[in-house]
Amino acid sequence: MSSVFVVNSGSSSLKYQLIDLGTGASRLSGLIERIGEPDSFISDHSEAMNVVLAKLGVVDDLIAVGHRVVHGGSEFDGPTLVTAEVEREIEALSRLAPLHNPANLLGIRAAKKALPHVPHVVVFDTAFHQTMSPAAYTYAIDKDVAREYKVRRYGFHGTSHKYVSEQAAVLLGKPLGAVRTIVLHLGNGASVAAIDGGRSVDTSMGLTPLQGLVMGTRSGDLDPAVLIHLNRAAGMSIAELDVLLNKQSGLLGLTGMGDMRDVQDAAINGNEEAELALQVWRHRIRHYIGAYYAQLGGLDAVVFTAGIGENNALLRRRALAGLEHLGIQIDNDRNELASRAARVISPAGAQVTVMVIPTNEELEIARQVESLLA
């Protein structure tokens, strides 16, 4: 028996899980929040790690620590052993993910200090999408500017998309290489991926996690000239525009509510702004499904995952309503069935199989760590 300790470090949080590689089960999990905040009893990530290790105790079969890192740029296309050079690369990539990579690095350094005698491995959210073609990841701007400043589509939620697409093939009973899948990772952050034979061929997020679907507080797609217009007409600075698009837009910007549950309740109770927000959210999803259906040249499965995708039957139904002409439809009884298991929610014999598959990014990280060490 062997296990991997998986760490997901945020700027003021530390999420952790001890994964048994034999069974895939979690032997211990938890979350420490408000690290370093004025009223917190934990001053930094090193102290948080010591608290976690006290709960963990001695783990005789620990083979490695796996770390989630959001942005790996084009430098990393798979799990990577942590070295001083890799840490420097992660730090350099912080300009592409200033809210995430510095926090991820804090967790890596705290864990290395606390557990120096086992390998530490990083798994990047962007790595899975490195299989995209240049046609899919290239933005049509000056090539020299793009090259110097690393401007291209990277994509995110890759660990989730990889895990879920592989589970979809298992549920279909087909070889992974023969399955064309659209994965809808729908949570407060949301993205879509087109996956052909286990390889990402396109995804909705771009240079950063801002592009793509409507999210809790993020705008998703918009005309880039909106920023120029707001700078000229409203005098908004780069910093103000950054806050606007990342923290004051999406569902929050449309309704004043950033939680989809609140928006849905308001829409049911007749709130017109909330209803419009749901229509915009749905419209963007359907836009990507149609585009990726075309890119894939056909489709075997549509998969819902993450908080909204796994738990909200009404929004799953709304998201796919009207796509029957593409062979995509939902069986209402199957869709309404409350379950934590991976399951099919389309009618028997449907042209495209629609599924709900709970994501498990920690297990996927542990498996990638094991694969690298092997």
N, C-alpha and C positions, 0 to 999 in steps of 0.2 A: 504493500500500500504506500502511496506517495501523495503529497498535497502541494498546492501552490497558494501562496498568500497574495491576494489581489488587492491592489491599492488604487483608489481613485481620489486624487487630491484636488480640492478646490481652494480658492483664495482664503476662505475661512472655514473650511470643512475637510473632513477626512472620512471617506467611505471605504469600508474594508470587508473582505470576505475570504474565508479559508475554504478552498475547494478541494474535495477529495477526488483525485483524478480517476480512481477506479470506478466510482459510482456517479461522478458528476454532481454529487450532493454538496451543499454548503454545510460545513461543520461549525462555523461561527460567522456571524455577520453583524455589522453595526455601522453607525454614523456618528461622528463627533462634529458638532457645529459650533459656530460663533468663536472660532479660534482667534485669539488675539484681540477680541473686542473688549471694550472697557470693563464690562461687568462679567467677563468670562473668567473661569478659574484656570483656563489653559492659555498660556501666553503665546505659544508658537507651535509649529508642526512637529518639532522634535519632542516637545512635551506631550503632544497628542499621541504621537507614535508610542511613547513609553506607556501611556495609559492603555492603549490598545494591546500592547505586548503583555501587560500585566493580566489582561483578560484572557489573552491567548495562551499564556503559560508556555511550557516546553512542548514543542512539536517535533518529535523525533524523526518524522518522515518528511519534513519540509525540504523540497528540492530547489525552490526558487521563490522570488518575489516578482510578481507581474504588475507593471504600472501602465495605466491608461494615460496616453498623451494625445491631446487633441490634434495638433498640427505637426505633421512630419514633412511638409513641403513635398518636393519631388525627390528629396534625398533618400527617403525611406519607403520601401515597398513591402516590408514585412516585419515580423518581430525582430528586435535587435538587442544584443547584449549591451548593457550600460557600461560605457567607458567614459573617461574624462572628455574625449573628443565628442562622443555622442551627447554628453551634457552640454558642451559648448554649442553644438548644432541646435539642440532644443532651445537653448537660450537665444541664439541668433534668430530662430524662427518665431520668437515671441512678437516680433513686429507684425507678423501675419495673424497672430492670435494673442493679443495683449491681455485678454481677460482669462486665458486658459493656460497657455504654456508656462508662464512664470509660476502659477499655482501648482501645476503638475510637477515642476522641477523641485519645488519645496518638498513635496511628498517623496520624491525619489531620494533626495539628499537626507531627509530625516530617516527613511527606511534603511538606507545604506549605512548610516551611522549606527542605527539600532541593531541591524542584522548584517554585519559585515562579512560573514563566513558563508553566505549562500549567493548564487548568481542573482543579479537583478536584470530584468528584461523589460523593455518598453514595447508596447503595442499601440500603434498610431491609428487614430480615427480615419485618417486620410489614406492609409496604406492600401486598403482594399480597392480604392478607386484608381490606383496607379495603372490599371489595365485599360483605362479609357484611351481611345485613339487620339492623336493630335487634333483631328477634326472636331472631337467632342470637347477637348479641354482648352483649346486655343481661343482667346478673345481677339477680335479683329481691331487691335490697336497697334500703334507703332511697334514693330518687332523688337527694336533695340531697347525701348522703354520697358516693354514686357519682360525681356530677358534680364535686364539689369535689376529690376525690382520684383522679379519672380511673380509677375502677374499672369495668372492662368486659373482655370477651374481645378480645384483640388477635391471637393466633396468631403462630406463628414458622415458621422454615424456609421462608418464603414464596418466596425466590429459587429454592430447590430445587423446591418444588411447581410453580411457574410453568414452569420449564424442562422438567421431566419431563412435565407434562400436555400441553405443546405438542408435545413429541417423540412422545407417545403418539398424538396426532392424525395426525402424519406417518406413523407406523408403521401405523396403521389405514387410511391413505389417505382420510381424511375431513376435511371442513372443521372447524377448531377449534370453531366455534360450534355444531356438531352433535354434539359428543362429551360424554358424561357419564362422569366418571372418579373413582375413589377412588385416591388416591396414598398408599402406605404408605412413609414415610421412616423406615427402621428402622436406627438406629445406637445408639451409647451414649446419645445423645439421640434421642428418637423422637416422631413425630407422624403423624397421619392428616389428610387434607384431602378434602373433597367438592368437586369442581370441575365446574361446569356451563357448557359453552361457553367455557372459558378463564377463568371467573370463580369465585373461591372463594366458596362458599356456607356452609361450616361447616368447622371445624378443631378438633382435640382440645386443643391448648395454649390457655391462657387469658390472664389478666392477665400471667402470667409463663410461662416454659417448664416449670413444675413440673406443670401439670395434664395429664391425658390418659393415655397409655400407660405401662406399666411400663418403666423405663429402667435404665441401668447403676447409678446411685446415687440416682435420683429416684423418688419413690413413684408419681407419676401420681395418678389420681383417688382421693379418699378423703372420707369424711364430715367436713365442717369441724369438727364437734363433737369429733372425735378430739383436736384441738389444745386445746380447752377442757378436755376430760377429762384430758389429760396435764398440763396446767397445774395443775389442781386436785388431781388424785390423786397425781401424781409431782413436783409443784413445779417442772416444767420451765419455764425462761424462754423468752421470744420468741426470743432468740439460739440457745438450745439446740434449740428446735423447728425453727428455720431449718436448722441443721446436720443435724438428724435427717432431715428430709424431702428435702433437696437433696443431701446427701453420704453419708448412712448408710442409705438406703432402697433401693428398687428391687431389682435382682438381688443387690446387695451385702448389703442388709438381710435378704433371704430366705435367702441361702446363704453369706455371707461372701466371695463372689466377685463382682466387679463386671464382669468380662469375660465376654460371652456364650459365647465359645469354651470357657472353663474350665467354665462352668455346663453346657454341652451335654456336654462330655467326662465330667463327673461324673455326669450323668444316665444316660448310656450305660453307665457302670460301676456303676449300681445305687444311686447316692446319692438317697435319697427326697426330701430337701429340694430338691435341684437339679431333680428331676422335677416337684415341686410348683411350683417357681418358673416352669418352662417352661409348665406348665398355666395358671398365673395370667397370664403374659405373653400366651399364646394367647387366653385367655378375653377379655381386654381388647381385643385386636385384633378379634375376631369381634363383640364388642359394638358397636364403632364401625362396622364394615362393615355390619352390619344396620341401624343407625340412619341411616347415610348413604345406603344403598340406598333407604330410605324417603323421606328428604329429597329425593333426586334424582328420585324417581318412576320409577326404572329405572336401568339401568347398562350402559355399553358396555365399560368396561375397569377392571381393577384393576392397579395398577402397583407393583412393588417397586423401591425404590431405597435408596441409602446403604449403609454397610458391611455390615450383616447382610442387608438386602434384596437386595443385588447378589450376595453371595458365599456365602450359606448355603442350599443347596438343601433340606436336611432341614427347616429351620425354615420355609422358604416352604411346603413341603408340609404341615407340621403346622398352620401358621397358617390355611390354607384348607380343611383336611380337614373334611368334613361339611357343606359349603356347596353341594353339588351341587344341592339343591332350589332354590337361587337362580340356577342356571345358571353357578355359579363352580366350576371344576375345573382341575386341573393334569395335564398329560401328563408322566408320570414320566421318560421318555427325554429329552424336551425340557428338563425342569427340571434334570436332572443334567448336561446339556451345559455344560462349562466354557467361558465366553466373556466377553469384555469388551464385546461389541457389544450394542446394544439388540435385544431378541428377544422373540418370543412363546413362552410356555411352556404354553399351554392347548391342548387337542386341536383339530384342524381342525374348523371348523363350530360351535365352542362358542358358547353364547348370550352369554357375557361373555368377552372376550379378556383373558387374564392375561399380563402382560408383566414383563420385567426391563429397566429402563432406567437405566444409570449416570448419576448426576447430575453436573452440571458447573456449579457455582455461580459459578465465576470467569468462565466464558464468558458466562453469563447476565448477570452484573454488567457485563462489557465491552459486551455488546449494549445494555443499558439506558443505559449511558453514551453510546454512539454515538447512540442514539435521541434522547436529551435534547439533545445538541449539534446534531443535525440539525434 
